[in-house]
Amino acid sequence: MPRFFFDFTSGRTIESDNIGTEFPSLEEAYLDACRSALEMSFEKLRVRCDPNLDSVEILDAERNSLMQVPFSDVLRPKPPRLPSAQDLCNQQSCSQLIESCNQQLVRGRHLKAEIGEELRKMRTTSSAIGANLERLTRSAR
């Protein structure tokens, strides 16, 4: 089984792991590092210290860095889950969902047309500027 080392960094202090721990995979080592980061964060918070700048670096047996685990990532709340199509169907009738999708399609087409018109105006203005610059360059010679 591969051996992984976990170096802890807090501010400018680095505590090197000289013993290491065997795990079946890097994923298992990462999950253990996350659990350890949570435990260490709780300890720091109990004594009113900020763990957000701390991290654990996972190294292989040759001491090559494999992964950095910032405590701030482990402490960050999970993002809210977006509703699935099934959730939406449960909340509103499918006909309402289809109507909402159609409205979004129409809105998208209008926005695409508006952007196209703005792009056409920009090209016209750019051509006019180019012609004016050409005229100024010729008259300056």
Secondary structure as UniProt FT lines:
FT   STRAND          3..10
FT   TURN            11..12
FT   STRAND          13..15
FT   STRAND          21..22
FT   HELIX           26..46
FT   TURN            47..48
FT   TURN            52..53
FT   STRAND          55..59
FT   TURN            61..62
FT   STRAND          65..70
FT   HELIX           71..75
FT   HELIX           85..91
FT   HELIX           94..140
//
